[in-house]
Amino acid sequence: MNEQYTMKILYGVQGTGNGHISRARAMAPYLEAAGAEVDYLFSGRDQSEYFDMEVFGRWQCQAGLTFISSQGKISPVATLLHNKLGQLLNDIKTLDLCEYDLVISDFEPITAWAARRQKVRCVSFGHQYAFNYPIPIEGDNWLSRNMMRWMAPAKLQLGLHWHHFDQPILPPIIDLTEQARPAIKDKVLVYLGFESPEDVIPLLQRFPYKTFYYYGHFEKNEVRGNIQLRPLSRAGFKHDLADCEGVISNAGFELTSEALHLGKKVLVKPLTGQMEQLSNALAMRELALGASMTHLDHSAIEAWLNIDHNPRYQYPNVAKSIVDYLLAGDFKEMELQALSDSLWAQTKTSNVMTPHTSPKAA
């Protein structure tokens, strides 16, 4: 990059789940090292609900779009009432991009639509854009398909997934600073953000021979028999992820990717009615990466606890490669395929069973 020129970037991040934020944290140091000047805009949750945001400097927050869930299910009526489309349109209209050379959107609608409206170059990336290709899909319908297509559109869209499916899909973006440590016997990490603790805690107590580190919206550390309740903390969570035997979570993409990278076995419970999470659970089964359950199921957890299969995917530095690709400035389909091929060639696997995929058309 020309030493006399500093690229100005607005980076939009969908804040409904922590996975998008984790990707932005992984990208931030490489953007800074490349000399780019980056402003961050987060949307999808109230500003008070974000935590450990120091890496993003003076970031800004907008309402954006999100979904409301209750007891592990999407609530369509509550979602419709919560999202204020008039405010969204006004935020898109009033976001001034005149000082930016590039907009990056991790499935964030305000920045993507503002860039489209003002004809500013925009790149969108994230797991959701893998659904542009023929990959395993479950729970698809007209609404979910159009949400994927129009939530945060851009001319160039980079999809991420656990497998390439013979498409120009990239591997997951992983925080490579965290390394796996020897697993502590019978230690299980639990993060079920869309489930009620009143449903989760009694279920976990039925396995007294395991110790569950359960992260959620708890006020303080608390011990309840074989369960260690933990308030949300990025540092604490990363520490417990590094030395646990396995992870029980909803079927979000980023945490599962981190667990696979560290060689932790995974059990997911997808958010009912959410196509992305249902499809993630399907892909996990077809790729033989982990197990899934449709509801909080004692039998499914018991069977999973007895599984010794821990597939490990050691992913390369995808964040740095994407930054290099973006700042080169000349985005071409052929170069995206070459980038995908190069990154998958660097991905190391161990204890991985043969995938039995049967992708459906996206």
N, C-alpha and C positions, 0 to 999 in steps of 0.2 A: 504494500500500500504506500502511496506517495507520502513522504514524511511531512510535506507542507500541507497536507489535506487531512482533516479529521472527519470521518463519516459520522453523521448524526442519525441515530436510530431511535424510534419509539417502539418499545417492546410491550405488547399487550398480552396479559396472562389471564386465562379463565381461572377464577379463584374458588369455584364451587367445591372442587376436590383438591387435596394437597399434592396430587401427582403433577399437575401443571406447574405448580410453584417449585416443586423439586427439580423439574427439568430446567426452569429458569435459573435456579441456583447453580446448577451444573454448567449452564451456558455462560453465566455472568463473568467469571474470571477470564474466559477465553476471549470474550468480546472486549474486555478491558485490556488484556494483553495485546490484542490486535490494534489497539489505539482508537477504537470506536468510542464515541460519546453516546451513552445510552440512558434514556429516560424510561421508567417502567410505569405501566398503568395496569392495575388489577381490577377485576370486576367479578361479580357473582356472589359476594357475601359482604356483610357489614365490616367496616374497617376495624372495629374492635375485635373481630374474630380471627384476624391474622396474627401470627406470632413468629418470632425469630426472623425478622425482615431486614436486619441491618445491612446485608449484602447489597440491597437494592437502593441504598441512599435515600433521597427524598422522593419516594414513590407516591403516586396518586391513586385514588380509589374512586370507582364509579359503581353504580348499581348493576348495570349490565343485565344479563339473563341468568336464571338458575332454575333448579327444580326443588320442590318441597317433598320430603318423604316422611313417612310415619311407620314405625315398626317394620322396617325392611321393605316397604313398598312405596312407589311413587304415588303422590296424591295429586291427580290431575286438576281438581277444582282448586285446591290450595295453591298449586303452582300457577294457575291462571290468575288467581286473585293477587298473588304476591308480585308477579312481574308487571311492571308499569311500562307498557309499550310506548306511551307518550313521552315519558322521560328518556327512554332508550333512544327514540328518534331524535329528541332534542340534543342528547349527549353526542350522538353521531354528527349532527349538523353543526354543533358548536365547537367540536374538537378541531383545533387549527393545526394542520400538518405542514405549514409552509416552511418551517425550519428544518424539516427532516428529509434525509436522502432515502431512507428505507423504513418501512414498517414491518416488524415481525409480529405475528399473531399466533399464540399458542391457543387456538380455538377460542379466541376472545373477540366478541362481535363488534364492539365499539370501534376499536382500532382498525379492524378489517374492513368494515363498511365505510368508515370515514376515508380510508385510503382509496377504496373503490370510487367513492363519490368525488374525491379531489384528484383522482388519477395520479396518486403517489404509488411508487413501486412497493408491492407488498408480497411477503412470503408467509404462508401459514404452514405450521407443522405441528405434528402431534399424532397420537394413536388414532384419533378419529379419521384422519385422512387415509389410513390404510383401507378403510371401507370403500374407497373409490375403486378398489380392485377386487377380483374374485377371491375372497377369503371366507372362512367359516362365519356364517351369520345365523343368529337365532333371534326371534322376537321382532323381526323386521315388519314394518307397516308403512303406509304412506307418510304418516306424521314423522316417524323416526328417520325415514330416508331423507325427507326434505329438511329436517333439522340438521342432519349431518351435512347436507349439501349447502344450505344457506346460512347456517349459524355464523360462520366466519369465512366467507369466500375469499379466494385469492387466485391470481393467475398461476402461481407456482405453489403447489401443495406437497409437502413432504410427509409421507405416512410412516409410522413406526410400528413394529410388531415383533413378536418372539420368533417369527419365521418369515422368510421372504416370499413363500408361495410362488416362486418363479416370476415375481413382479419387482419393479424398482422401489421396493419397500426397504427402509433402513432398520437396523437393530435399535433396541431401546437406548435412551440416553441415561447413563448411570453415573452416580456420584462415585468416582473412582478413588476418592480419598479414604473411603471406608473399606477396610479389609476384613475378611472372615476370620474369626478366632475359633479355637477348638470348642465344639458345642458342649454346653453344660447339660448333662444327662437330665432328661425329663423337663427341660425348660421350654415352654411354648409361648410365643409372642401372639397376642390377640389384638386386632384392630378392626372392630366392626362398627364403624362410625354411623351406619344407617340403621343399626339395630338398637333396641331399648336395653340398657343395662339390666332392667328388671327381668328381661327374658334371658340374657346372656349369663349372668352370674349364677343363677340356680343350675343352669345346664353344665357349666364348668365345674361346679362343686361336686358333680357326680363322677368326677375323675380325680379322686384324692391322691392318686399316685403320680400326678403331674403337677407342676407349678406353672400357673398361667400369669404372664405379665400382660395385664389388660389395660390398654391406653384408651382414654376417652375424655369426656368433659367432666372430669372429677376435680374437686377443689384441692386435694392434697393426696400424697401417698397414703395408702391405707392397706392393711392386710386383712383379708377375709378368708381364713383357713388356707386353702391352697392357691388363693388368688391374690396377686399383688396389683392393686389398683394404682394406676399412674396417670397424672394429669398430662395433657398434650405437651410434649417437649421434643424438639428435633434431636438434641444431643442425647437425651435419655433413650429415645426410641432407636436411634442408630446404634447405640451401645448394646441394647438388648437384642436387636436384630442380628448383630455380628456374632453373638455366642449362643443363640437359641438353637433348638433342634428343628423347629418348624414354625410356620406362620398360619394362623387362621384369620382370614380377612374377608371383606367384601371383594368383589371381582374387579377392582380398579386395576389399571394397567401398570402404573409406576411401581407401587410397592411389590407387586408380584414379580416384576422385572428385577428389582433389587434382590429379592429373595432368591430367584433363580441364579443371579450373578454370584451370590454368596454360597450357593449350594444348599439352600434350606428347602425342605419339603413344604408344600403349600396345599392348603384346603381353602377353597373360596365359596362364599355364599353370595351369588349375584343379587343385586337390588332388583326386586320383582318389578317388571314392567319397563326396565331400562335396557334397550337393545344392546348398547355397547357392553354392559356387564354380562348379559346373557350370552353374547357372542364370545366374550373372553372366556367364560366358563366352558363353552363348547370347544373353542380352540385349545384350551388347556387339556381337555380330555383327548381330543383327536391327536394332539402333538405329544401325548403321554408326559406332560410336564407336571401334572398334579391332579388333585381330586376336587370335586365340587359337590355341593348339596343345594337343593332347591329351597330348603327352609332350615331353621336351626334344629338339626336332627342328631339325637344322641347316638343312634346306630352308625351314622355316617362319620361322626367324630371318632367314635371308638375304633372303627375299621381303619380310619386314616392314621390314628395314633400308633397302630401296629405295623404300618408300612415302613420299610427300610429304604425304599427307592428315593434317592435324593438327586435328581438331575441337576447338573450345573452347566450354565452357559456363561462363560467368561467373555463379556463383550469388550470390544476395543473402545478407544476414546471417540465416541460418536459425536459428542458435543464439540470438540475441537475441529473435527472433520466438517461438521455442518457450518461452523463459523468460517472456516477457510473457504468453503464452497460459496457461502453467501457473500463474503466480502470480495471474492473474485469478481462478482458483479455481472457475469455473463452466463445467465442460467439457461442451460440447454438440456433437453430430455436425454440425449445421449450421455451427457456428463453425469446426470442423476443416476442412470443405470450403471455407469462405471463406478460411481461412488458407492452404490449399493453393493455391487459385486466385490469391491475392495474391502468393505467393512465386514461382510459376511465371511470373506476368506480369512479375516483376522479373528473371527469368533471361535473360541475354543470350547469344546463340549466334553463332558465326561459323565459316565453313568447314565447315558441317555438312551432310552428305548427307541425303537424304530417308529417314527410317526405314522399314524394311520389316518391321514387327512382326506377329507372329501369336501373341499370348499364349494360353497354355493355361490352363485353369481351375486356380486354386490350390486 
